Amino acid sequence: MAYFNEKFGMKILEAEYQVVPREVHLRTEKYFYIWLDIQKPFENQLKKLKKALVKLDIYKENLEYIDLRISGESGEKIIYKRR
């Protein structure tokens, strides 16, 4: 949570650990969730989000969630849902 705050300047209000799907859902102060795979380094997943800031403005978009767990054929994918 501190790493996210440092890199993005946005606070995490809560973290929800989900045992069976092996993921963590972080709820931001902008009230959207970030989904992380606990079997992969969280730093790498958050670096994907940092690169995506050029196309996806997480500070202004009205988002429901951002899914950083998915890996694509041609690199890393980010899936998100607007409200």
PyMOL Python script that loads the backbone (N, CA, C, O; Angstrom):
from pymol import cmd

cmd.read_pdbstr("""\
ATOM      1  N   MET A   1       0.831  -1.186   0.000  1.00  0.00           N
ATOM      2  CA  MET A   1       0.000   0.000   0.000  1.00  0.00           C
ATOM      3  C   MET A   1       0.879   1.255   0.000  1.00  0.00           C
ATOM      4  O   MET A   1       0.581   2.229  -0.691  1.00  0.00           O
ATOM      5  N   ALA A   2       1.956   1.223   0.775  1.00  0.00           N
ATOM      6  CA  ALA A   2       2.872   2.360   0.818  1.00  0.00           C
ATOM      7  C   ALA A   2       3.570   2.540  -0.532  1.00  0.00           C
ATOM      8  O   ALA A   2       3.790   3.668  -0.972  1.00  0.00           O
ATOM      9  N   TYR A   3       3.912   1.440  -1.180  1.00  0.00           N
ATOM     10  CA  TYR A   3       4.563   1.492  -2.489  1.00  0.00           C
ATOM     11  C   TYR A   3       3.647   2.179  -3.505  1.00  0.00           C
ATOM     12  O   TYR A   3       4.101   3.023  -4.278  1.00  0.00           O
ATOM     13  N   PHE A   4       2.364   1.821  -3.505  1.00  0.00           N
ATOM     14  CA  PHE A   4       1.407   2.437  -4.425  1.00  0.00           C
ATOM     15  C   PHE A   4       1.289   3.931  -4.144  1.00  0.00           C
ATOM     16  O   PHE A   4       1.310   4.742  -5.069  1.00  0.00           O
ATOM     17  N   ASN A   5       1.167   4.288  -2.893  1.00  0.00           N
ATOM     18  CA  ASN A   5       1.046   5.693  -2.508  1.00  0.00           C
ATOM     19  C   ASN A   5       2.267   6.488  -2.960  1.00  0.00           C
ATOM     20  O   ASN A   5       2.141   7.610  -3.452  1.00  0.00           O
ATOM     21  N   GLU A   6       3.439   5.902  -2.792  1.00  0.00           N
ATOM     22  CA  GLU A   6       4.677   6.572  -3.190  1.00  0.00           C
ATOM     23  C   GLU A   6       4.761   6.755  -4.704  1.00  0.00           C
ATOM     24  O   GLU A   6       5.157   7.822  -5.174  1.00  0.00           O
ATOM     25  N   LYS A   7       4.396   5.740  -5.464  1.00  0.00           N
ATOM     26  CA  LYS A   7       4.532   5.782  -6.926  1.00  0.00           C
ATOM     27  C   LYS A   7       3.439   6.589  -7.616  1.00  0.00           C
ATOM     28  O   LYS A   7       3.684   7.207  -8.652  1.00  0.00           O
ATOM     29  N   PHE A   8       2.227   6.586  -7.044  1.00  0.00           N
ATOM     30  CA  PHE A   8       1.088   7.208  -7.724  1.00  0.00           C
ATOM     31  C   PHE A   8       0.508   8.411  -6.982  1.00  0.00           C
ATOM     32  O   PHE A   8      -0.346   9.113  -7.523  1.00  0.00           O
ATOM     33  N   GLY A   9       0.957   8.659  -5.758  1.00  0.00           N
ATOM     34  CA  GLY A   9       0.448   9.788  -4.993  1.00  0.00           C
ATOM     35  C   GLY A   9      -1.027   9.656  -4.665  1.00  0.00           C
ATOM     36  O   GLY A   9      -1.747  10.651  -4.585  1.00  0.00           O
ATOM     37  N   MET A  10      -1.469   8.431  -4.478  1.00  0.00           N
ATOM     38  CA  MET A  10      -2.873   8.153  -4.184  1.00  0.00           C
ATOM     39  C   MET A  10      -2.925   7.146  -3.032  1.00  0.00           C
ATOM     40  O   MET A  10      -2.196   6.154  -3.034  1.00  0.00           O
ATOM     41  N   LYS A  11      -3.774   7.402  -2.072  1.00  0.00           N
ATOM     42  CA  LYS A  11      -3.870   6.525  -0.909  1.00  0.00           C
ATOM     43  C   LYS A  11      -4.724   5.292  -1.202  1.00  0.00           C
ATOM     44  O   LYS A  11      -5.636   5.319  -2.028  1.00  0.00           O
ATOM     45  N   ILE A  12      -4.399   4.227  -0.503  1.00  0.00           N
ATOM     46  CA  ILE A  12      -5.202   3.005  -0.511  1.00  0.00           C
ATOM     47  C   ILE A  12      -6.038   3.017   0.767  1.00  0.00           C
ATOM     48  O   ILE A  12      -5.495   3.112   1.868  1.00  0.00           O
ATOM     49  N   LEU A  13      -7.342   2.923   0.619  1.00  0.00           N
ATOM     50  CA  LEU A  13      -8.239   2.943   1.765  1.00  0.00           C
ATOM     51  C   LEU A  13      -8.335   1.583   2.453  1.00  0.00           C
ATOM     52  O   LEU A  13      -8.454   1.494   3.675  1.00  0.00           O
ATOM     53  N   GLU A  14      -8.279   0.521   1.635  1.00  0.00           N
ATOM     54  CA  GLU A  14      -8.348  -0.824   2.203  1.00  0.00           C
ATOM     55  C   GLU A  14      -7.778  -1.832   1.226  1.00  0.00           C
ATOM     56  O   GLU A  14      -7.702  -1.588   0.022  1.00  0.00           O
ATOM     57  N   ALA A  15      -7.377  -2.970   1.773  1.00  0.00           N
ATOM     58  CA  ALA A  15      -6.877  -4.078   0.958  1.00  0.00           C
ATOM     59  C   ALA A  15      -7.662  -5.329   1.332  1.00  0.00           C
ATOM     60  O   ALA A  15      -7.839  -5.638   2.510  1.00  0.00           O
ATOM     61  N   GLU A  16      -8.125  -6.034   0.322  1.00  0.00           N
ATOM     62  CA  GLU A  16      -8.895  -7.257   0.541  1.00  0.00           C
ATOM     63  C   GLU A  16      -8.132  -8.424  -0.071  1.00  0.00           C
ATOM     64  O   GLU A  16      -7.920  -8.472  -1.283  1.00  0.00           O
ATOM     65  N   TYR A  17      -7.724  -9.355   0.770  1.00  0.00           N
ATOM     66  CA  TYR A  17      -7.003 -10.541   0.334  1.00  0.00           C
ATOM     67  C   TYR A  17      -8.003 -11.643   0.037  1.00  0.00           C
ATOM     68  O   TYR A  17      -8.818 -11.988   0.892  1.00  0.00           O
ATOM     69  N   GLN A  18      -7.948 -12.198  -1.164  1.00  0.00           N
ATOM     70  CA  GLN A  18      -8.850 -13.278  -1.553  1.00  0.00           C
ATOM     71  C   GLN A  18      -8.028 -14.551  -1.737  1.00  0.00           C
ATOM     72  O   GLN A  18      -7.213 -14.653  -2.654  1.00  0.00           O
ATOM     73  N   VAL A  19      -8.256 -15.517  -0.852  1.00  0.00           N
ATOM     74  CA  VAL A  19      -7.440 -16.718  -0.771  1.00  0.00           C
ATOM     75  C   VAL A  19      -7.574 -17.607  -2.003  1.00  0.00           C
ATOM     76  O   VAL A  19      -6.566 -17.943  -2.625  1.00  0.00           O
ATOM     77  N   VAL A  20      -8.784 -17.991  -2.366  1.00  0.00           N
ATOM     78  CA  VAL A  20      -8.981 -18.955  -3.454  1.00  0.00           C
ATOM     79  C   VAL A  20      -8.495 -18.431  -4.805  1.00  0.00           C
ATOM     80  O   VAL A  20      -7.738 -19.130  -5.478  1.00  0.00           O
ATOM     81  N   PRO A  21      -8.894 -17.241  -5.228  1.00  0.00           N
ATOM     82  CA  PRO A  21      -8.383 -16.770  -6.526  1.00  0.00           C
ATOM     83  C   PRO A  21      -6.936 -16.262  -6.453  1.00  0.00           C
ATOM     84  O   PRO A  21      -6.337 -15.933  -7.477  1.00  0.00           O
ATOM     85  N   ARG A  22      -6.382 -16.202  -5.237  1.00  0.00           N
ATOM     86  CA  ARG A  22      -5.004 -15.751  -5.021  1.00  0.00           C
ATOM     87  C   ARG A  22      -4.763 -14.348  -5.572  1.00  0.00           C
ATOM     88  O   ARG A  22      -3.895 -14.124  -6.415  1.00  0.00           O
ATOM     89  N   GLU A  23      -5.562 -13.417  -5.065  1.00  0.00           N
ATOM     90  CA  GLU A  23      -5.431 -12.038  -5.505  1.00  0.00           C
ATOM     91  C   GLU A  23      -5.704 -11.076  -4.365  1.00  0.00           C
ATOM     92  O   GLU A  23      -6.277 -11.440  -3.338  1.00  0.00           O
ATOM     93  N   VAL A  24      -5.280  -9.844  -4.571  1.00  0.00           N
ATOM     94  CA  VAL A  24      -5.515  -8.761  -3.623  1.00  0.00           C
ATOM     95  C   VAL A  24      -6.238  -7.655  -4.372  1.00  0.00           C
ATOM     96  O   VAL A  24      -5.873  -7.308  -5.495  1.00  0.00           O
ATOM     97  N   HIS A  25      -7.265  -7.104  -3.741  1.00  0.00           N
ATOM     98  CA  HIS A  25      -7.995  -5.968  -4.300  1.00  0.00           C
ATOM     99  C   HIS A  25      -7.699  -4.763  -3.418  1.00  0.00           C
ATOM    100  O   HIS A  25      -7.990  -4.765  -2.222  1.00  0.00           O
ATOM    101  N   LEU A  26      -7.117  -3.736  -4.023  1.00  0.00           N
ATOM    102  CA  LEU A  26      -6.813  -2.502  -3.311  1.00  0.00           C
ATOM    103  C   LEU A  26      -7.852  -1.452  -3.667  1.00  0.00           C
ATOM    104  O   LEU A  26      -8.091  -1.193  -4.846  1.00  0.00           O
ATOM    105  N   ARG A  27      -8.467  -0.850  -2.673  1.00  0.00           N
ATOM    106  CA  ARG A  27      -9.456   0.208  -2.907  1.00  0.00           C
ATOM    107  C   ARG A  27      -8.776   1.555  -2.713  1.00  0.00           C
ATOM    108  O   ARG A  27      -8.259   1.850  -1.636  1.00  0.00           O
ATOM    109  N   THR A  28      -8.780   2.371  -3.767  1.00  0.00           N
ATOM    110  CA  THR A  28      -8.086   3.653  -3.731  1.00  0.00           C
ATOM    111  C   THR A  28      -8.987   4.756  -3.175  1.00  0.00           C
ATOM    112  O   THR A  28     -10.195   4.579  -3.012  1.00  0.00           O
ATOM    113  N   GLU A  29      -8.370   5.881  -2.897  1.00  0.00           N
ATOM    114  CA  GLU A  29      -9.127   7.047  -2.413  1.00  0.00           C
ATOM    115  C   GLU A  29     -10.059   7.600  -3.486  1.00  0.00           C
ATOM    116  O   GLU A  29     -10.957   8.383  -3.177  1.00  0.00           O
ATOM    117  N   LYS A  30      -9.859   7.207  -4.740  1.00  0.00           N
ATOM    118  CA  LYS A  30     -10.762   7.592  -5.832  1.00  0.00           C
ATOM    119  C   LYS A  30     -11.886   6.571  -5.987  1.00  0.00           C
ATOM    120  O   LYS A  30     -12.678   6.657  -6.925  1.00  0.00           O
ATOM    121  N   TYR A  31     -11.956   5.616  -5.078  1.00  0.00           N
ATOM    122  CA  TYR A  31     -13.018   4.606  -4.992  1.00  0.00           C
ATOM    123  C   TYR A  31     -13.053   3.636  -6.168  1.00  0.00           C
ATOM    124  O   TYR A  31     -14.120   3.135  -6.523  1.00  0.00           O
ATOM    125  N   PHE A  32     -11.902   3.369  -6.774  1.00  0.00           N
ATOM    126  CA  PHE A  32     -11.817   2.258  -7.715  1.00  0.00           C
ATOM    127  C   PHE A  32     -10.861   1.231  -7.132  1.00  0.00           C
ATOM    128  O   PHE A  32     -10.041   1.545  -6.269  1.00  0.00           O
ATOM    129  N   TYR A  33     -10.975   0.006  -7.611  1.00  0.00           N
ATOM    130  CA  TYR A  33     -10.159  -1.092  -7.127  1.00  0.00           C
ATOM    131  C   TYR A  33      -9.028  -1.400  -8.096  1.00  0.00           C
ATOM    132  O   TYR A  33      -9.164  -1.221  -9.307  1.00  0.00           O
ATOM    133  N   ILE A  34      -7.926  -1.860  -7.555  1.00  0.00           N
ATOM    134  CA  ILE A  34      -6.822  -2.379  -8.352  1.00  0.00           C
ATOM    135  C   ILE A  34      -6.666  -3.839  -7.956  1.00  0.00           C
ATOM    136  O   ILE A  34      -6.492  -4.167  -6.782  1.00  0.00           O
ATOM    137  N   TRP A  35      -6.733  -4.711  -8.961  1.00  0.00           N
ATOM    138  CA  TRP A  35      -6.631  -6.145  -8.709  1.00  0.00           C
ATOM    139  C   TRP A  35      -5.226  -6.618  -9.019  1.00  0.00           C
ATOM    140  O   TRP A  35      -4.715  -6.388 -10.115  1.00  0.00           O
ATOM    141  N   LEU A  36      -4.598  -7.282  -8.051  1.00  0.00           N
ATOM    142  CA  LEU A  36      -3.244  -7.788  -8.191  1.00  0.00           C
ATOM    143  C   LEU A  36      -3.212  -9.297  -7.978  1.00  0.00           C
ATOM    144  O   LEU A  36      -3.954  -9.828  -7.151  1.00  0.00           O
ATOM    145  N   ASP A  37      -2.363  -9.977  -8.714  1.00  0.00           N
ATOM    146  CA  ASP A  37      -2.129 -11.411  -8.563  1.00  0.00           C
ATOM    147  C   ASP A  37      -1.037 -11.588  -7.515  1.00  0.00           C
ATOM    148  O   ASP A  37       0.066 -11.068  -7.682  1.00  0.00           O
ATOM    149  N   ILE A  38      -1.329 -12.318  -6.432  1.00  0.00           N
ATOM    150  CA  ILE A  38      -0.327 -12.453  -5.366  1.00  0.00           C
ATOM    151  C   ILE A  38       0.790 -13.423  -5.734  1.00  0.00           C
ATOM    152  O   ILE A  38       1.765 -13.541  -4.991  1.00  0.00           O
ATOM    153  N   GLN A  39       0.671 -14.113  -6.852  1.00  0.00           N
ATOM    154  CA  GLN A  39       1.720 -15.030  -7.281  1.00  0.00           C
ATOM    155  C   GLN A  39       2.763 -14.340  -8.163  1.00  0.00           C
ATOM    156  O   GLN A  39       3.747 -14.964  -8.560  1.00  0.00           O
ATOM    157  N   LYS A  40       2.560 -13.082  -8.464  1.00  0.00           N
ATOM    158  CA  LYS A  40       3.498 -12.295  -9.269  1.00  0.00           C
ATOM    159  C   LYS A  40       3.964 -11.112  -8.434  1.00  0.00           C
ATOM    160  O   LYS A  40       3.229 -10.646  -7.563  1.00  0.00           O
ATOM    161  N   PRO A  41       5.180 -10.615  -8.688  1.00  0.00           N
ATOM    162  CA  PRO A  41       5.655  -9.444  -7.936  1.00  0.00           C
ATOM    163  C   PRO A  41       4.743  -8.229  -8.150  1.00  0.00           C
ATOM    164  O   PRO A  41       4.465  -7.840  -9.284  1.00  0.00           O
ATOM    165  N   PHE A  42       4.290  -7.645  -7.055  1.00  0.00           N
ATOM    166  CA  PHE A  42       3.377  -6.503  -7.161  1.00  0.00           C
ATOM    167  C   PHE A  42       4.051  -5.313  -7.827  1.00  0.00           C
ATOM    168  O   PHE A  42       3.384  -4.516  -8.486  1.00  0.00           O
ATOM    169  N   GLU A  43       5.372  -5.180  -7.665  1.00  0.00           N
ATOM    170  CA  GLU A  43       6.078  -4.063  -8.286  1.00  0.00           C
ATOM    171  C   GLU A  43       5.938  -4.111  -9.812  1.00  0.00           C
ATOM    172  O   GLU A  43       5.715  -3.084 -10.453  1.00  0.00           O
ATOM    173  N   ASN A  44       6.071  -5.310 -10.386  1.00  0.00           N
ATOM    174  CA  ASN A  44       5.947  -5.461 -11.846  1.00  0.00           C
ATOM    175  C   ASN A  44       4.535  -5.119 -12.318  1.00  0.00           C
ATOM    176  O   ASN A  44       4.354  -4.499 -13.366  1.00  0.00           O
ATOM    177  N   GLN A  45       3.543  -5.528 -11.538  1.00  0.00           N
ATOM    178  CA  GLN A  45       2.159  -5.250 -11.911  1.00  0.00           C
ATOM    179  C   GLN A  45       1.871  -3.748 -11.844  1.00  0.00           C
ATOM    180  O   GLN A  45       1.165  -3.212 -12.698  1.00  0.00           O
ATOM    181  N   LEU A  46       2.408  -3.081 -10.846  1.00  0.00           N
ATOM    182  CA  LEU A  46       2.189  -1.638 -10.726  1.00  0.00           C
ATOM    183  C   LEU A  46       2.994  -0.850 -11.760  1.00  0.00           C
ATOM    184  O   LEU A  46       2.607   0.256 -12.135  1.00  0.00           O
ATOM    185  N   LYS A  47       4.111  -1.414 -12.221  1.00  0.00           N
ATOM    186  CA  LYS A  47       4.866  -0.771 -13.303  1.00  0.00           C
ATOM    187  C   LYS A  47       4.046  -0.767 -14.590  1.00  0.00           C
ATOM    188  O   LYS A  47       4.123   0.180 -15.373  1.00  0.00           O
ATOM    189  N   LYS A  48       3.257  -1.828 -14.812  1.00  0.00           N
ATOM    190  CA  LYS A  48       2.351  -1.859 -15.971  1.00  0.00           C
ATOM    191  C   LYS A  48       1.388  -0.687 -15.906  1.00  0.00           C
ATOM    192  O   LYS A  48       1.139  -0.018 -16.909  1.00  0.00           O
ATOM    193  N   LEU A  49       0.850  -0.443 -14.724  1.00  0.00           N
ATOM    194  CA  LEU A  49      -0.092   0.655 -14.546  1.00  0.00           C
ATOM    195  C   LEU A  49       0.602   1.995 -14.789  1.00  0.00           C
ATOM    196  O   LEU A  49       0.024   2.891 -15.405  1.00  0.00           O
ATOM    197  N   LYS A  50       1.811   2.132 -14.318  1.00  0.00           N
ATOM    198  CA  LYS A  50       2.564   3.385 -14.516  1.00  0.00           C
ATOM    199  C   LYS A  50       2.745   3.667 -16.007  1.00  0.00           C
ATOM    200  O   LYS A  50       2.596   4.807 -16.447  1.00  0.00           O
ATOM    201  N   LYS A  51       3.066   2.628 -16.785  1.00  0.00           N
ATOM    202  CA  LYS A  51       3.235   2.786 -18.232  1.00  0.00           C
ATOM    203  C   LYS A  51       1.913   3.153 -18.904  1.00  0.00           C
ATOM    204  O   LYS A  51       1.901   3.879 -19.898  1.00  0.00           O
ATOM    205  N   ALA A  52       0.813   2.660 -18.370  1.00  0.00           N
ATOM    206  CA  ALA A  52      -0.505   2.900 -18.971  1.00  0.00           C
ATOM    207  C   ALA A  52      -1.040   4.295 -18.685  1.00  0.00           C
ATOM    208  O   ALA A  52      -2.029   4.703 -19.293  1.00  0.00           O
ATOM    209  N   LEU A  53      -0.417   5.034 -17.783  1.00  0.00           N
ATOM    210  CA  LEU A  53      -0.914   6.372 -17.440  1.00  0.00           C
ATOM    211  C   LEU A  53      -0.965   7.306 -18.638  1.00  0.00           C
ATOM    212  O   LEU A  53      -1.706   8.288 -18.629  1.00  0.00           O
ATOM    213  N   VAL A  54      -0.188   7.010 -19.663  1.00  0.00           N
ATOM    214  CA  VAL A  54      -0.208   7.830 -20.881  1.00  0.00           C
ATOM    215  C   VAL A  54      -1.590   7.763 -21.532  1.00  0.00           C
ATOM    216  O   VAL A  54      -2.084   8.765 -22.048  1.00  0.00           O
ATOM    217  N   LYS A  55      -2.211   6.584 -21.508  1.00  0.00           N
ATOM    218  CA  LYS A  55      -3.517   6.394 -22.157  1.00  0.00           C
ATOM    219  C   LYS A  55      -4.685   6.398 -21.179  1.00  0.00           C
ATOM    220  O   LYS A  55      -5.805   6.740 -21.558  1.00  0.00           O
ATOM    221  N   LEU A  56      -4.442   6.029 -19.947  1.00  0.00           N
ATOM    222  CA  LEU A  56      -5.510   5.921 -18.952  1.00  0.00           C
ATOM    223  C   LEU A  56      -5.180   6.823 -17.767  1.00  0.00           C
ATOM    224  O   LEU A  56      -4.278   6.524 -16.984  1.00  0.00           O
ATOM    225  N   ASP A  57      -5.905   7.914 -17.640  1.00  0.00           N
ATOM    226  CA  ASP A  57      -5.668   8.866 -16.553  1.00  0.00           C
ATOM    227  C   ASP A  57      -6.458   8.419 -15.321  1.00  0.00           C
ATOM    228  O   ASP A  57      -7.646   8.712 -15.187  1.00  0.00           O
ATOM    229  N   ILE A  58      -5.777   7.711 -14.434  1.00  0.00           N
ATOM    230  CA  ILE A  58      -6.458   7.174 -13.245  1.00  0.00           C
ATOM    231  C   ILE A  58      -6.887   8.278 -12.287  1.00  0.00           C
ATOM    232  O   ILE A  58      -7.685   8.033 -11.384  1.00  0.00           O
ATOM    233  N   TYR A  59      -6.373   9.477 -12.470  1.00  0.00           N
ATOM    234  CA  TYR A  59      -6.710  10.584 -11.578  1.00  0.00           C
ATOM    235  C   TYR A  59      -8.005  11.285 -11.983  1.00  0.00           C
ATOM    236  O   TYR A  59      -8.651  11.923 -11.152  1.00  0.00           O
ATOM    237  N   LYS A  60      -8.390  11.170 -13.264  1.00  0.00           N
ATOM    238  CA  LYS A  60      -9.588  11.857 -13.745  1.00  0.00           C
ATOM    239  C   LYS A  60     -10.699  10.916 -14.206  1.00  0.00           C
ATOM    240  O   LYS A  60     -11.874  11.282 -14.172  1.00  0.00           O
ATOM    241  N   GLU A  61     -10.336   9.705 -14.637  1.00  0.00           N
ATOM    242  CA  GLU A  61     -11.337   8.739 -15.115  1.00  0.00           C
ATOM    243  C   GLU A  61     -12.226   8.279 -13.961  1.00  0.00           C
ATOM    244  O   GLU A  61     -11.767   8.160 -12.825  1.00  0.00           O
ATOM    245  N   ASN A  62     -13.477   8.026 -14.253  1.00  0.00           N
ATOM    246  CA  ASN A  62     -14.404   7.471 -13.282  1.00  0.00           C
ATOM    247  C   ASN A  62     -14.378   5.945 -13.456  1.00  0.00           C
ATOM    248  O   ASN A  62     -15.124   5.393 -14.265  1.00  0.00           O
ATOM    249  N   LEU A  63     -13.524   5.284 -12.701  1.00  0.00           N
ATOM    250  CA  LEU A  63     -13.274   3.859 -12.869  1.00  0.00           C
ATOM    251  C   LEU A  63     -13.931   3.022 -11.779  1.00  0.00           C
ATOM    252  O   LEU A  63     -14.140   3.483 -10.657  1.00  0.00           O
ATOM    253  N   GLU A  64     -14.249   1.790 -12.134  1.00  0.00           N
ATOM    254  CA  GLU A  64     -14.729   0.815 -11.150  1.00  0.00           C
ATOM    255  C   GLU A  64     -13.566  -0.060 -10.687  1.00  0.00           C
ATOM    256  O   GLU A  64     -13.390  -0.290  -9.490  1.00  0.00           O
ATOM    257  N   TYR A  65     -12.766  -0.551 -11.655  1.00  0.00           N
ATOM    258  CA  TYR A  65     -11.589  -1.345 -11.302  1.00  0.00           C
ATOM    259  C   TYR A  65     -10.552  -1.309 -12.421  1.00  0.00           C
ATOM    260  O   TYR A  65     -10.843  -0.970 -13.568  1.00  0.00           O
ATOM    261  N   ILE A  66      -9.322  -1.675 -12.033  1.00  0.00           N
ATOM    262  CA  ILE A  66      -8.224  -1.897 -12.973  1.00  0.00           C
ATOM    263  C   ILE A  66      -7.650  -3.264 -12.631  1.00  0.00           C
ATOM    264  O   ILE A  66      -7.253  -3.506 -11.492  1.00  0.00           O
ATOM    265  N   ASP A  67      -7.605  -4.147 -13.603  1.00  0.00           N
ATOM    266  CA  ASP A  67      -7.126  -5.510 -13.412  1.00  0.00           C
ATOM    267  C   ASP A  67      -5.710  -5.622 -13.977  1.00  0.00           C
ATOM    268  O   ASP A  67      -5.509  -5.527 -15.188  1.00  0.00           O
ATOM    269  N   LEU A  68      -4.742  -5.824 -13.100  1.00  0.00           N
ATOM    270  CA  LEU A  68      -3.345  -5.923 -13.510  1.00  0.00           C
ATOM    271  C   LEU A  68      -2.845  -7.369 -13.517  1.00  0.00           C
ATOM    272  O   LEU A  68      -1.649  -7.607 -13.682  1.00  0.00           O
ATOM    273  N   ARG A  69      -3.737  -8.319 -13.342  1.00  0.00           N
ATOM    274  CA  ARG A  69      -3.346  -9.729 -13.223  1.00  0.00           C
ATOM    275  C   ARG A  69      -3.086 -10.405 -14.551  1.00  0.00           C
ATOM    276  O   ARG A  69      -2.439 -11.452 -14.580  1.00  0.00           O
ATOM    277  N   ILE A  70      -3.559  -9.856 -15.640  1.00  0.00           N
ATOM    278  CA  ILE A  70      -3.574 -10.529 -16.930  1.00  0.00           C
ATOM    279  C   ILE A  70      -2.265 -10.300 -17.698  1.00  0.00           C
ATOM    280  O   ILE A  70      -1.749  -9.185 -17.760  1.00  0.00           O
ATOM    281  N   SER A  71      -1.750 -11.378 -18.277  1.00  0.00           N
ATOM    282  CA  SER A  71      -0.594 -11.300 -19.180  1.00  0.00           C
ATOM    283  C   SER A  71      -1.076 -11.634 -20.575  1.00  0.00           C
ATOM    284  O   SER A  71      -1.801 -12.610 -20.765  1.00  0.00           O
ATOM    285  N   GLY A  72      -0.683 -10.837 -21.552  1.00  0.00           N
ATOM    286  CA  GLY A  72      -1.104 -11.059 -22.934  1.00  0.00           C
ATOM    287  C   GLY A  72      -0.006 -11.686 -23.767  1.00  0.00           C
ATOM    288  O   GLY A  72       1.128 -11.831 -23.311  1.00  0.00           O
ATOM    289  N   GLU A  73      -0.350 -12.058 -24.994  1.00  0.00           N
ATOM    290  CA  GLU A  73       0.616 -12.668 -25.912  1.00  0.00           C
ATOM    291  C   GLU A  73       1.747 -11.707 -26.260  1.00  0.00           C
ATOM    292  O   GLU A  73       2.915 -12.097 -26.289  1.00  0.00           O
ATOM    293  N   SER A  74       1.402 -10.469 -26.520  1.00  0.00           N
ATOM    294  CA  SER A  74       2.402  -9.488 -26.956  1.00  0.00           C
ATOM    295  C   SER A  74       2.864  -8.594 -25.808  1.00  0.00           C
ATOM    296  O   SER A  74       3.274  -7.455 -26.031  1.00  0.00           O
ATOM    297  N   GLY A  75       2.801  -9.098 -24.606  1.00  0.00           N
ATOM    298  CA  GLY A  75       3.214  -8.305 -23.453  1.00  0.00           C
ATOM    299  C   GLY A  75       2.132  -8.269 -22.403  1.00  0.00           C
ATOM    300  O   GLY A  75       1.222  -9.098 -22.398  1.00  0.00           O
ATOM    301  N   GLU A  76       2.237  -7.320 -21.530  1.00  0.00           N
ATOM    302  CA  GLU A  76       1.304  -7.220 -20.414  1.00  0.00           C
ATOM    303  C   GLU A  76       0.042  -6.465 -20.809  1.00  0.00           C
ATOM    304  O   GLU A  76       0.089  -5.494 -21.565  1.00  0.00           O
ATOM    305  N   LYS A  77      -1.070  -6.923 -20.292  1.00  0.00           N
ATOM    306  CA  LYS A  77      -2.357  -6.291 -20.554  1.00  0.00           C
ATOM    307  C   LYS A  77      -2.900  -5.639 -19.293  1.00  0.00           C
ATOM    308  O   LYS A  77      -2.626  -6.072 -18.174  1.00  0.00           O
ATOM    309  N   ILE A  78      -3.665  -4.602 -19.505  1.00  0.00           N
ATOM    310  CA  ILE A  78      -4.402  -3.976 -18.416  1.00  0.00           C
ATOM    311  C   ILE A  78      -5.863  -3.948 -18.842  1.00  0.00           C
ATOM    312  O   ILE A  78      -6.204  -3.479 -19.928  1.00  0.00           O
ATOM    313  N   ILE A  79      -6.699  -4.452 -17.979  1.00  0.00           N
ATOM    314  CA  ILE A  79      -8.139  -4.427 -18.233  1.00  0.00           C
ATOM    315  C   ILE A  79      -8.754  -3.503 -17.191  1.00  0.00           C
ATOM    316  O   ILE A  79      -8.422  -3.575 -16.008  1.00  0.00           O
ATOM    317  N   TYR A  80      -9.640  -2.650 -17.636  1.00  0.00           N
ATOM    318  CA  TYR A  80     -10.290  -1.745 -16.694  1.00  0.00           C
ATOM    319  C   TYR A  80     -11.757  -1.572 -17.069  1.00  0.00           C
ATOM    320  O   TYR A  80     -12.175  -1.847 -18.194  1.00  0.00           O
ATOM    321  N   LYS A  81     -12.519  -1.107 -16.089  1.00  0.00           N
ATOM    322  CA  LYS A  81     -13.943  -0.864 -16.312  1.00  0.00           C
ATOM    323  C   LYS A  81     -14.271   0.522 -15.808  1.00  0.00           C
ATOM    324  O   LYS A  81     -13.979   0.878 -14.666  1.00  0.00           O
ATOM    325  N   ARG A  82     -14.885   1.299 -16.685  1.00  0.00           N
ATOM    326  CA  ARG A  82     -15.370   2.623 -16.280  1.00  0.00           C
ATOM    327  C   ARG A  82     -16.731   2.463 -15.618  1.00  0.00           C
ATOM    328  O   ARG A  82     -17.453   1.502 -15.881  1.00  0.00           O
ATOM    329  N   ARG A  83     -17.066   3.406 -14.767  1.00  0.00           N
ATOM    330  CA  ARG A  83     -18.400   3.395 -14.125  1.00  0.00           C
ATOM    331  C   ARG A  83     -19.430   3.929 -15.087  1.00  0.00           C
ATOM    332  O   ARG A  83     -20.611   4.005 -14.748  1.00  0.00           O
TER     333      ARG A  83
END
""", "prot")
cmd.dss("prot")
cmd.show_as("cartoon", "prot")
cmd.util.cbc("prot")
cmd.orient("prot")
